[in-house]
Amino acid sequence: MKSRILELGEAITLMLWGAWVATTLFDAFTYARVFKLMSQVASEEVWGVSIFLIGALQLAFLYTKHNKISCILALLGMLAFIVITVFFALSNWASTATPMYFAFSVYSALAFSEALEIKRLSTREI
């Protein structure tokens, strides 16, 4: 079986980011102005819980035979990081977080590519 280390890293990163944003102790959207646009779309809790769930589901399906679901979840993870990157770039392109989120987007694209390859290999084996 092919390694799924990129998907694992993406799932863990999504879960950590989602938990950090969803936890009301940090109140991230209030203190960081780069979250202003995101807060106009949905609340901090909605963003955090949604992204945490994508990561948790990705982790849950990672080593199952449900490669199509894993592929969809990797795509959702990639799209989540792309959306966050766009919001950061539009809010404050000079933020040091913007290139980091861009890097996460690239990493997530590689994880999605890995999921697609595993799905392709698994359908060929049948």
N, C-alpha and C positions, 0 to 999 in steps of 0.2 A: 504494500500500500504506500502511495506517495505521501510525503510529509505535508502536513497542513499548518506549518509553523507560522506562516504569514497570516492565515485566517485566525489562528489562536491569538496572535499579537493584536490583530484588529479587534477581536471580540473583547479582549481584556481592556484595551484602550477605550473602547466605546463604553464599557461598563464603568470604568473609573471616571471618565468624563461625565457620564450621565449621573452617577452617584454624587459627584462633586457639585454639579449644577442643581440637582434635585434636593440636596440637603439644604434646608433653610438656614442652617447655622452660618453658612458662608455668605448668603445673600449676594451672590456674584453679580447678578444683573444690576443691582443698585450701585455697586462700587466701581465697576469697570464700564466705562462709557462705550466701549466697543460692543457691548451687548445691547445697546439701546435699540438698534434696528430689530434684533431678535425678539426683544421684549414687546415690540409692537405687533409681532406676528402671533406669539403665544407666550404664556407665562414661563417663568424659570422652571417651575415644577413640571409643566407639560414637556418642555424641551428635555429636561433631565430624565424623566421617567421614560419618555419615548426612546431616547437614544440608549438608555440603560437596557431597555427591553430588547432592542435590536441586538445589542452585544450579548445579553444573556441567552436569547434564543439561538444566536449564532454559536455560542459555546455549547449549548445543549444539543444541537444537531451536528456538531463538528465531526464526531467520529461515529456517526450512524451511517446507514446505507441510503439515507435520504439526501443524495447529492444535489438534486434539483432544488430542494429547500435551502440547503447550505449555499448554493449558488445565488439564490434570490436574496438571502440574508447578507451575503458578502456584497452584493450590489447595493442593498439598502445602506449598509455601513459606508460604502464608498460615497454614495449620494449624500449621506449625512455629513461627512467631512467636507465634501465639496460645498454644500450649503453653508456650513459654518465658515469655511474659508471665504466664500463670497461675502457673507455678512461682515466678517472682520475686515476684508479689503474695502468694502463700501463705507464702513463706519470710521475706520482709522487705518488707512493703508500703511502708515508708518509704525503701527504697533509691532512690537517684536514677536507677538503671537501669530501675526499673519503668515510669515514664512514657515512657521512651525505647522500651522494648520494646512498649508500648501503641501508640506512634506508628508503629513498624515494622509492627505488626499492621494498623493502619489503612492504611498505605502498601501493604502486601501485599494487602489487600482491594481496593484500587484497581487494583493490578496484575492481580489475578484478574478484576476487572470488565473491564479492558482486554482480557485474553485471551479472555474470553467474547464481547465485542463483535467482536473480530477473527474468532473462530470463526463467529459468526453471519453476519458479512459475507461470509466465504469460502464458506459453504454457500449463501448467496443468489446468489452469482455463478455457480454451477454450473448 
